[in-house]
Amino acid sequence: MTAKKTTDTYEWLIPEEGQKHLTDIFKNLKGPVRLVTFTDSDPKNEFNAYMTRFADDLARLSDKITAEHHPMDDDSAARLDVTLSPTMLVNPEAYRIRFTGAPLGEEARALIETIFLASVGVSGLSPTSIQLLEELTEERHPRIFSSPGCPYCPGQFMNAVKCAIAKPELVSAECVNSDEFPELSDKYKVGSVPHTQFSETFSGVGLMPEERFTLELVALKGAEAALKERGIQPQETHAHGSQASEVEEVDVVILGAGPAGLTAGIYAERSGLRSVVLDKSIIGGQVATTPNVENYPGFKNVGGMNLVEILTAHTREYSNVRENESVEEVKIGKHIEVFTAKGTYVAKALILATGAQWRHLGIPGEKQYYGNGVSSCASCDGYTYKGKKVLMVGGGNTALTDALHLKNLGVDVTVVHRRDAFRAEQALQGALERDGIPVIWDTVLEEIYGDAEHLKGVKLRNVKTDTETLQECDGVFVAIGHVANTDIATDIGVHLQPDGSIKVDRSMRTNIPRVYAAGDVTGGVRQIVTAVGEGATAALSAFEDLQNPYWKTGKHPAERS
């Protein structure tokens, strides 16, 4: 049955603001897109109705989109190898792209992008990925396990979609909502998302750059091993060694698309500086994985990803923002050269907004069970532990925010903190107490243990009594602080603070002229509002210095009268 576009009273699932946004996007559709859904008759499966309603909504927003609904016992289900309810296929006559489970939350973004690519019929793969895919002679059926709160999952699934569009006769793409199909998730030992099952025996965890995904899809082994087989060392794959490398001239390159980098892009362009913002992963940095933000001025409560979308939309009005573009090397000379896997940027200034990564416990079992019981992202992996028992390790804002998020998802969460008092804001401490989340004080984790399949528990040690106990649990979330991402900074000789963060002055200048830093990578108060302020300051300093090059006079700006 095909959804009809009529003027009758219709109850929308997509809010009015979202309808307007999607209508604008769908104006650029070229060819027709069929959304074909399959659902069973189980009245308890609430996801069936969600999927069909969502498909109908999309069909009403563009004449290029149609929605067709079929029962699971339809002959076409067997012909198209549909066995799970609900399932949605996108243009099944041309591609093998499907959503197994309702595309809730972040997964909906992947569906919208899939519709667009299927309509225009262009994969959007880089020349390197296309070249790698040409080597494929056997079928590949990658499954990407996702969850509604994971901001990294859509990007990983789109890697598969692009390959499926480029090679429809050999590659399929399936996005599986891991929360709706726990038995399937258990079969493939999904403990952290995005989890990519390239084959029955080879899998990977996390968002990958497009070229890495394509290489592992073709080789069915890790990128490092595949490169070694080809006689290529990873350090030999710099963009400036490729004949296909393109050179782009800008005034300032901004590394990192978190709040600091995005704000720097706005202020650079408003100052008259041509800029590009590059991020090795997704836009938003750690804000994208924050369930709720309650301390950013102007928003009483806003989802982290929602705030990222607002910042990104604003920045894109000025600057070019590019995600999933890793920097291979930076050279400082007369010009600043930034080499990535996709091209070369020649600039006059560089702003390092590379952020920070989660600090690890460094105890036995942590590395073994990371991605399969140990996680640093409650937004990504929280749904996996619904109805299960987990420990949240930490005592700052992030730890308590994530603990509250997990509790709201129906996870049995206990906080473990090494001190007898939290560092987190009083508001968060009050919320933790109101929600009845237990706390184990004065305690650290000594070991994480389990069997070959699953994490089983942890060994705890009370730092005051030195007594050790065993605590059974299904998962461990770690939020014990951050380590600044300074690899690029140290490579070019930027001075660091004793804590490993980048040393800057009040104007965000580093010791190297024309190189600035902003946001979490500079340490200090790691908050969204400070990152935004530092990003603006760095961009304005770059503008001032390029107009009046202090390094040519030997007089630092702080010494000017």
N, C-alpha and C positions, 0 to 999 in steps of 0.2 A: 504493500500500500504506500502510495506517495503522499507526502504532506502537501496540502493545498494552501495557497497563499490567498486568503480571502480578507474581506473587511469586517468579518464577524468579530464579536467580542472575543478576545484571546488573552489568556493569562500567561504573561511572559515569565520565564525563568531568569532571563538575563535582565539586569536592572536597566533603567532608561539611559543612564550615562554610558553604560557598556554598549547598548544598542547603537547609539550615535557613533561611538568610537569604531565599532566593527563595520558599520555601514560605510564609513569613510575608507576603511581598509579594503573592503570588498569592492569598492568602485574600480580597483585596479585588477580585478580578476579578468582573465582572458577567456579561458575555455570553461565548459561545464564541469561541475563537481557533484558526484553522487555520494551521499552519506547513507550507507546501507546498514541498518541495525538488525540484530538478532537477539531476541529475548525469550525467556521461558515463561511459564505461567505461575511461577512461585509468587504468591502474594506477599511473602516476607522479604523478597528481594527488592528493596527500595531503589537499588541502583538501576533497575530496568527502566522505571519511569523517568528517572533523572536523565538517562542517556537519550531516550526517545524525545523527551521534551526539549533537551538541549539541541538535538539535531533539527527539530521543528523550528526552534527559534532561529537558528542559523539560516535555515531555508527561507524564512520570512524576511531576512535582511538583504538578500540578493537573489535576483532572477537567475543567476548562474548556478545557484545551489539548490539541489533537491534532496529530500529526505525520504527514504524508503524503509518500511518496518516489516520484518518477517518473524514468524515464530520459529523456535528452535527445531521443530519437526518439519519445517519446510524443506523441499528437495534441494533448494539452493544452498542450505546450510551444509549439507553433506558434500555437495559439489565444491564448495569453497572452504571445506575443512574447518568449519566453525563448530566448536564443541563446548564452549563456555559462554555463560550468560551473565551480563550483557556483553556483546561484541559489536564494534562498529568498523566497517570497512570503508576505505576512501578510494573512489574510482576503481573498483575491483576488476573492471574490464581491462584496465591499463597497468595497474600496480598491485602489489601484494603488501599493502600497508593497513594495519589494523590496531585498534585500541581494544584490549581485552580488559573489561572493567570500565566503569563510567569515568570519563576524563574530568575528575574533580580538581579543584584548586589549580596548582601550577600546571598540571597536565593539560588543562584547557588551552594554555598558551601554545603548547605544541600542536594541538589540533588546528588552531587558527593558522599557524605557520604552514602546517601540512596542507591545508586547504589551498593556501595561496600558491605553494610550489606545485601542487598537483594541477592547479588551474593553468599556470603558465607553462608547465611541462619542462621546466629547467631545474636541474639539481642544485645549482649554486655551489658545487664543489670547486675547490681550488685546483689549478693545473696540476699540482703535485698529487692531490688525491685522485684526480681523474687518471693520471698516469699509473698510479698504483693499482687502481681498480681494473685497468686494462689487462693486468696479469691474471685476473680471476678466471678460472675455467670451470669451477665447481660451484654448486649452489650454496648459498649462505642464508641462514635464517636467524639473525640476531634478535634476542628478546631483551628488552630493557625493562627491568622491574623498577617501579617508581612509587612515590607516595604523594598525596595531595599537597603536603607542606614542603616538598623538596624543590628549591629553586634551581638546583643543578640538573634535575632529571629531564626537563624539556630539551636542554641543550644536547644531552647525550642521545636522546631519542631522535632529535633532528639530524644527528650524524648518520644514524641508520636510515632515516627517511631519504636523505640526499643520495645515499648509495643505492637505495631501492629505486629511486627515480632515474638515476644514471644507468643502472643495470637491472631493469625490471625483469629480465628473463632469468637472472641468477640470484638476485638479492631481494629478500623480503624485510619488513620492519614491523616489529610488534612491541607495543607499549603495554605492559601488564601492571595493573594497579595491585601492588603486593598485598595491600590491606584487604582487598576483596577476595583474594584467592590464597589464603594462608597455606593450604596444602601444597600448591604449586611452588610457593615461596620456600617452604620447608624442603621440598624436593631438591631445589637448587641452592640450598643453604644461604638464602638471602638474609643478611643481618644488617646491611647498610645499603642505602640507595644513593645514586643510581647504581644498580647491579646489572651488568651486561653479560648475558649468557650467549657467547658467540657460537658455541656448539655444546654438545652434551658433556664434553670434557674440558673445555676452556672457557674461562670467564674473567671478568675484570670489574673492579669497583671504582666508582668516582667518575666525574666528568673529564673526558679526554679531549685534547685538541683534535680537530677534524682529521688531520693527517695521521696522527697516532691511531685513532679509531680505525681508519681505512686500512692502515698497514696491518693491524692486529686482526681485522676482519679477513683480510686476504691470507695472512700467514697462519692464523689460528695459534699464535704464540705472542708473548710479550714483545713490545717494540724493540727493546734492547737486544733480545735474542735474534729477532728477525733482521735487525741491522747488522749484527755481527756475522750472520750467515752470508750477508751480501758484501762482507768485507768493508763495512762502513762503521766508523766510530761515531757516537753521538756528537762529539765535539767537532766533527768534520762536516756537519750538516748546516752550518751557518748560512743565512740567506745570501751573504755576499759571495758565497762560493757557487751560487746557482746562476745559470745563464738566464733563468726566467725571472730573476729578481728585478722588481721595479723600484725606481728612485722617486721619492716624493719630497719636495721642498716645503718646509713649514717654518714658522718662527719659533714655535715651542712644541716639544713633545712632552706629553704628560703620561707617566707610567703609573697605571692604577686607576680603576674606574669606581672607586668607593666615593663616599661623600667629599673627601678632600680633592680627589682628582676631578670629579664632575664639577665641583665649584670652581676649581682652577680653570677648567675649560671655559666656563661662562665668563669669568673675569678677564681671562686672556683675550678672548674675542672682543669683549666690550672695550678693551683697551686698544684694539686695533691689531692684535697679534693673531696670525693664523695658527691654529692649534689642531692637534690630534690627540685623542685620549686612547691609550692602549691598555688592555687588560688581558692577562694570560688565561683568565677564567671567565666567569659571568660578571656582568655589571652589578655593582652594589657592594662588593666586598662582604664583610661579616654582617652588615646590616640586613642583607638579603636573607640571612638565616636566623634573624631575630624575630621571634613570634610576635611580640608586641613592644612598641616603643612608647613610653609614657613620659619622657622627660625632654622631648624636642619641642622648643617653643612654637606655639601656633597649633599644636596637635595634642589634645588631651590624651588620646590613645589612637595609635595608628600601627597597622601591621608593618613589619620591617620591609617586606617586598612592596607594599603599597607606597611607602615612603621612597623607596628606590625608584619606582616607576615615575613618581612625581619629579624627583631630581633628574632622572634621565631624560624625561620629556623636555624639561626646561633646558638642559644642557644641549640636547640635539638641535634646539632652535639656533644655537650658536656654533657649536663645535662638532667635529666628526668623532664619534665614539665607536670604537671597534673592540669587540670582545673576542675571546679565544685566540688571541694573537700574542704568543710568547716572544719575549725579547731574548735573542741569542747572545748579543754582544753590544756594548756601547763604546765608542771611541771618541776621545776628547782631543780636538786639534783646533785649527782655525774655525772649523765648523764642528758641530756635535753630530755624530753619525750613530743612528740606532738601527741595528740589524735585527729583523724578525724572520720567521720562517716564510713570511709572505711578501717581504719587500724590505727596502731600505729607506729610512727617513733622514734627511739632512736638515738640521735645525740650528738656530742661534742660541737656544736655551733648553734646559731640561728640568722638569719638575718630577721628583721622586715621591710618589704617593702610593707606594707598594704595600702599605699596610703591615699587618702582623698575622702570624699563624698561631694556632692553638699550641700551648705548651703541653708536652706529654709527661706522664708520671715517671716513665723510665724504669718500670718494675717488670719482673718476670711475668710473662703471659700477656702483657699489653699489646705488644706487636703481633703476637700469634693470633689474638682474637679481635684485632682492629678490623672493623667492617663486618664482624660476625659475633657481636656481643659487646664490643667496645666502640663508643662513638663520641664525637665532639659536637654533633649537630642534632639537637632535639627536634628542630623543625623538619629535618630530613627523615630521621629514623624513629621519631616518637611513635607514630602509628603502629610500627612493627611490634611494639611492646604493650599494646593495649591489653589489659587484663593480666599483665605479667609484673614481676617484681624487679625493680632496678635501683641502683644507687647513683646519686648525683654527687660528684666529688667537687668541692669548691665552696667558697663563702662570699663571693663577690656578686655584683649585680647580675652577671650572666648566669651564674649557677642558680641563683634563686628564681630568676625569670624563667629559665628552662625547666626548673623543678615545678613551678606553677603551671607551665604549659603542659608538661607531662601529666600532671594530676588532672588537668582539664580534659585530657584525652582518654582518661580512664586507666592510666598507668599507676601501679602501686609504687610510689617513689619515696625513697628515704635519702636525706642529705647527709653526707659525711664531710666533716670539716676539721681541719687539723688544729684549730684554735678553740677558745671557749666563747668567742663572740664573732659575729659576722662583720665583714667590711661593707656589705651591701647597704643600700639606702634603707632608711627606717620604714618607708612605705612598703618595700618588698618584704622586709622582715615581718611586718604586721600581716601582710597577705599570706605569708607562709604559715603563720600561727593560726590565722582564721581558717585556712584550708586544712588544718590538722596534719600537716606534713611533718613526720618525725625527723629528728636530727640526732646524729651520733657525733658528739662533741669530742674535741681533743684526740682525734683519731686519724690515722693515715692508712692508706692501702700499702701492703707489703708485697702482695702477689695476687695475680688473677689466675684461677685454675679452671680446668674443665677436661673434657675428653676430646677426641679427634673431631667430633661433630659440633659440640656446643660448649659455651661458657657455662660453668656450674656455680661459681661463687668466687669469693675473695677471702684473703687472709688480712685481717685488720690488726693494727697495733695501737694501743692507747699510749700517747706520747708522755703522759704523766706517770702512769703506773707501769709502763713497758710490758703490759700483758697483751697476749695475742689471742684472737678468737677467729673462728671461721664463720662467714656469713653467706648463706646461700642466696643466689639471685640469678636472674636471667640476662641481665645486662648492666653495663657500667657506662655512665656518661661523665665525661671529664671536662671541667671548666675551671682551670687553675691558673689562668693568666695567658699571656701571649709572648711570643718571640718575634722581634721585628724582622721583616723580610729585607735583608740588606745585602744580598749576594751581589747585585749589580753595583750598589754603592761601594762596597769594598773593592770590587774589581777595578773601579776607576779612581780609587784613592780617597774617597770621602771619609772624613774623620767620624768616628763613632764615640758614643758615651760609654762609660764603664758598664752600663746595663745592656749594651749591644745595639741601642737605638742610634739613629743618625743625629749628630751634633749640629744644631743650627743656631743662628742668632735670632733676635726678636723679629727680624724681617724674613725669616725662613731661608736665609742664605747659608750654604755650606761653605767649607773651606776652599772649594773650587769655584772660581768665577763662572757665572752663567748656569750653575747647577744649584737647585733649590730642593727642599724637602718639606712635606706637609702630611699631617694626619698621624695615624697610629705608628708609622715607621719612625717618628721622632720621639716616641715615648711620652712621658708626662701623663696628663689626664686624657685617657683614651675614651673620648665621648664623641658622639656624632656632631654635636654643636661646636666643639673645639676643632674637629677635623674640617668642618665647613669654613670656619674663620681662618684656619691656617692655609687652606687651599686658596682662598681669596687673597690673603697676604702674599703668598708665594708668587701668584700671577702678577700682582701689582708691583712686586719687587723686580720681577723679570722685566716688566715694561720699563720701569724707572732705570734699571741698569743698562738696558739696551739703548736707551736714549742718552744716557750719560755713563759710558763704560769706565767704572772706577778702576778697573785693573790696568787701564792704559796710563792712569795718572799715579798709580801706586797709593792712592788715598782711599781707604775703606769708607763707605757711606756713613758709618757711625762717626767718622772723624770730620765730616763736613760741618762747616759753621752755619 
